[in-house]
Amino acid sequence: ISLIRLMQRKLPHSNLYLREEELRRGIELLYFAYRDFTRDPDNILADSSFGRAHHRVLYFVGRNPGTTVSGLLSLLRITKQSLSRVLGQLVEDGYVDQVSGVEDRRQRLLYLTDKGKAFEKELFETQRQRVAEAYKKAGPEAVAGFWEVLLNIVNEEEREAVLRQIEK
């Protein structure tokens, strides 16, 4: 059986997508997709003794140069202790620079170093290829639906902030 025929057989029809079994299938697909989406970067990160938390910090500092530590805490929704450990390692190893704020010297503004930019790009490239291939196979209407589903999974009170973040 081809993959397409198998998927068509498994895809919910009309409003049956709200049945428990269909919801479970969707959740399982999210788990499996996340597993494979993170596999290649995980392998690269492991070679540097880093983990997914390091990847998230690199990614979001790269997308938000000059963000503050408190801004990153708010964005990632992790504890200060967790961020401190991860950020300390990235700074110590030369991937992230912390610069005192111009207006408020207590602020620590975060930037990727050249080494950090190169490493983040290497990690991103593996995921870019995977997502681009999936987008090509699914087509623009499916991608729009996928984005809509993902956005609706995000807590309602966070959606505006998420939309602002992804529109950068």
Secondary structure, 3 states (H helix, E strand, C coil): CCHHHHHHHHCCCHHHHHCHHHHHHHHHHHHHHHHHHHHHHHHHHHHCCCCHHHHHHHHHHHHCCCEEHHHHHHHHCCCHHHHHHHHHHHHHCCCEEEEECCCCCCCEEEEECHHHHHHHHHHHHHHHHHHHHHHHHHCHHHHHHHHHHHHHHCCHHHHHHHHHHHCC
